[in-house]
Amino acid sequence: MKLYIVISDTHGDILPAKKIIEQYPQNDGFIHLGDFYKDAYIIKSHYPDLNVITVPGNCDFTYDIPTDLVLEIEGKRILLTHGHRYNVKNGIDRLEKKALQDNIDVVLFGHTHSPLHDYRSNITFVNPGSMGFPRGFSSPTYALLEISKNGLEARIMDA
């Protein structure tokens, strides 16, 4: 089984992320879904052995890394995106269409600052919420993604 910590929208506030990493020292990866994606590199400097994976968000102003990334882990195809290019603040229909088109099993996205865990069209959608400016929750949230050949489990957690 593989365990991934998933965060988004840190907006410069990395202290909660560092506390989460300390809680799960045996994780297989740390995924940052944009909006201050450079915070992921700062975290990497504190934890050099940590497998850090990141995509930029709408506040990142970069052209040197792709806005979408597809990973294959334990036979599952996982789409990482910030979500702004799919207008996720107005629903996940466009993101669902993209996932179906690309044969995706799990979609990880941010942008709304509100956590979401949904399942539709045989696809798991997870938005970990925000580390920097949570909406709808009083504290920052993140997600844990556990993947095995037999299945997957995603959980939204309070930081």
PEKAGI-V624823 format. One record per pair of residues at least 6 apart in sequence whose C-alpha atoms are under 6 Angstrom apart, sorted by sequence separation. I is the first residue (numbers start at 1). J is the second residue. If there is no record, write none. Layout:
# PEKAGI-V624823
i,j
I,J
I,J
This chain:
# PEKAGI-V624823
i,j
71,77
118,124
134,140
146,152
71,78
118,125
146,153
70,78
86,94
117,125
145,153
70,79
86,95
117,126
131,140
145,154
69,79
116,126
130,140
144,154
56,67
69,80
116,127
130,141
144,155
55,67
68,80
115,127
129,141
143,155
68,81
115,128
143,156
115,129
128,142
142,156
143,157
114,129
128,143
142,157
113,129
141,157
106,123
110,127
113,130
141,158
105,123
106,124
107,125
108,126
109,127
141,159
37,56
106,125
108,127
140,159
33,54
34,55
113,134
114,135
29,51
30,52
31,53
32,54
33,55
34,56
35,57
113,135
4,27
29,52
31,54
34,57
89,112
3,27
4,28
8,32
11,35
35,59
36,60
3,28
4,29
5,30
6,31
7,32
8,33
9,34
11,36
35,60
57,82
2,28
4,30
8,34
9,35
78,104
83,109
77,104
78,105
82,109
83,110
77,105
78,106
79,107
80,108
81,109
82,110
83,111
76,105
78,107
82,111
34,82
33,82
74,148
74,149
33,110
8,110
13,132
7,128
9,130
10,131
11,132
8,130
9,131
10,132
9,132
7,142
6,142
6,143
5,144
4,144
4,145
3,145
3,146
2,146
2,147
1,147
1,148
